[in-house]
Amino acid sequence: MRKLVIVASLICLFLFGGVCGFAIAVRLVKQSLNEEHVVSQRITEETRRLKLTPDQLDKARPRYDQLRQDLLAIKHDTLQAIARAAYTQT
């Protein structure tokens, strides 16, 4: 009986860990695919690495806006291509 409780507890612990790991992975993937997040991370990294002043960052802002639009267009085109491929498969 005691072995059965231990095995059941380990199975529950394993399942709980799997569910938590899956939830964290989904959250990270969603965040990494968000163009706003990608651009803000890039701004932060380049500001730190290049030691950009606020004035320099303001001058670079249009390029980051263009990057955001380009990423959104790529995402849109990719989703359309996936939908077309899925439609032709059926």
HELIX and SHEET records of a PDB file:
HELIX    1   1 ARG A    2  LEU A   33  1                                  32    
HELIX    2   2 GLU A   35  LEU A   50  1                                  16    
HELIX    3   3 PRO A   54  GLN A   89  1                                  36    
END                                                                             
